[in-house]
Amino acid sequence: MSKNPGPDPNSTNNTVLKTKRLELSFGSDQDARDLFPFVHGEAGRQVTDTLLWDGPETVEDIAGFFRKHTTGTFDPHGFHWLLRDRTGEVTGSAGRAMGSIGISQRGPVGRCDVGYWLAPPYWRKGLMKEALAAVVDHAFTNLGVVKLEADVFVGNPAGIALLETVGFTREGTVRRVHPKRGRWVDAHLYGIIPEDLEVGR
């Protein structure tokens, strides 16, 4: 059996993923304008308080990020998708962006990080579980990823439950690992490898 070499750094980010309710595809300047209010400033803290990212200062911050991920390759930018309402069932408008999910290199080739967020009007509908499961499967099946990891702040029970529902395992807790708005926070480290999915089937 040949050794998995990990993600091809020359692979281009041109894959659209589809699930029952979602299309995971790339962002545009209009998407940046639509999503900006959910992650900006005090109004966006409901989302960004649980993220390593404190949110954008301007719409262009998001728009530039989207452009980078539609033209870049896996290395150094990773792959990044928007969660879109595939049929209009969730938002009333087919194609509307509701949040984002992406993977990036973390440490040695083949070990990657996954991060995501969803706008509050669409919480508690199972959408991020649907998106995360699709991205995990794509990473292992098509990208040569050998392990996905995610950090979740201690005290974020919804984030912990999501990862465990998809099949991630808690591998430890790192104290004072991330600076967040003037203080250092603790985080649980979760991981998943392809064999974990086989066990769950």
NORWO-V744634 format. One record per backbone hydrogen bond with DSSP energy under -1.0 kcal/mol. NH is the residue of the N-H (numbers start at 0). CO is the residue of the C=O. If there is no record, write none. Layout:
# NORWO-V744634
nh: {NH:NH}
co: {CO:CO}
This chain:
# NORWO-V744634
nh: {10:12:13:16:18:22:23:24:31:32:33:34:35:37:38:43:44:46:47:48:49:50:62:63:64:65:66:67:68:70:71:73:74:77:78:80:81:82:83:84:85:91:94:95:97:99:100:101:102:103:105:110:111:112:113:114:116:118:121:122:129:130:131:132:133:134:135:136:137:138:139:140:141:142:144:145:146:147:148:149:151:153:155:159:160:161:162:163:164:165:166:167:168:170:173:176:177:179:184:186:187:188:189:190:191:195:197:198:199}
co: {7:71:11:23:21:83:16:81:27:28:29:30:31:34:35:39:41:43:43:44:46:47:58:59:60:61:62:63:64:66:67:10:8:73:102:100:24:98:22:95:20:87:84:92:82:116:80:114:78:112:110:107:146:103:148:101:99:97:118:119:125:126:127:128:129:130:131:132:133:134:135:136:137:137:138:109:109:191:111:189:187:185:152:155:156:157:158:159:160:161:162:162:190:188:186:184:184:182:177:173:151:171:149:168:147:192:193:194:195}
